[in-house]
């Protein structure tokens, strides 16, 4: 090999080494970037995990609040029902005493017979010669089930309260709110309708209304 060829070989090897060194450097830079990206990805995954944990905790807290709200709403419904009955009683007591001449008025009356039970919000009768009995059912919002229930109670009353058997029995529905079609059915069945007005319950029936004795 001539000196010239040797020089060329050495120069070629030098170029190759330089290119290899450059490639290695580029690979190292690329690896460094990849490592940095993986580090960022790991950090992002950690942040995502933390966010998911926080989200799970928020979901659990939301579920807890929903359950609590449900219990509060249920309790509110019971309180409203009790409030309505409490507000209705003074008005109905006055009506039963002054309009219908009843002398005995009791609330939350229960009677059991043959394993069955009848509950009445207000029961009124007289110790005089007035052979009449009145039962009052108080409803915040009148529904068909409420109307059907008082009709059922009127029809079965003598079975549970035999002491009043033979007396004329009348029904009164005291409601805060009621749809017009149900109000008409109440009247059609000969049941008195009492609605609230200025925080006082008043009997509201048409002039031609005829109460039905059960």
Residue, then its C-alpha position, 0 to 999 in steps of 0.5 A: x500500500x502506497x503512502x497515498x493510499x494509506x493517507x486516504x484510508x486514514x482520512x476515510x476512517x477519520x470521516x467514518x469515526x466522526x460520522x459515527x461519533x455524530x450518530x452516537x451523539x444524536x442517539x444520546x440526545x434522542x435517548x435523553x429526549x425520550x427519557x425526558x418524555x417518559x419522565x413527563x409521561x410518568x408525572x402526567x400519569x401520577x397527576x391523572x391517578x391523583x385526579x381520579x382519586x379526587x374524582x372518586x372521593x367527590x363521587x362518594x361525597x356526592x352520593x353521601x349528600x344525595x342520600x342525606x338529602x333524600x332522608x331530609x326530603x322524606x323527613x320534610x314530607x312527614x313534617x309537612x303532613x304533620x303541619x297540615x294536620x295540625x293546622x287543619x284541626x283547629x279549623x275543623x274543630x270549629x266547623x264540627x262544633x258550630x256547623x254540625x253541632x258535634x260535641x266530641x272531637x278526637x284526632x288520630x283515631x285507630x280501631x283494630x278488628x280481625x287483624x285489620x286496622x282503620x285509622x281516621x285523622x279526625x272523628x266527631x260525634x255528639x253526646x246529644x240526640x244528634x245521631x250523626x258521625x263525621x270522619x275527616x281525612x286531611x291531605x296536603x295534596x288530594x290524589x285519587x287514592x285519598x278519595x278512594x280511601x275515605x270512601x272505603x273508610x266510610x263504607x267499612x266504618x260501622x265494622x270497626x266502630x260498631x258503637x256508632x252503628x245506625x247513626x248517619x255517617x258523613x265524610x269530610x276531605x280537608x285538603x290544601x291543594x286538589x285538582x278540579x276533576x277530583x274536587x268534582x268527584x268528591x262532591x259527586x260522592x256526597x263528601x264535604x270538601x274543605x280547602x284552606x283559605x288564609x291559613x284556615x280550612x273552610x267548607x267549600x261546596x256548591x249551593x245544591x250540594x247534598x251530603x251523602x249519609x253512609 
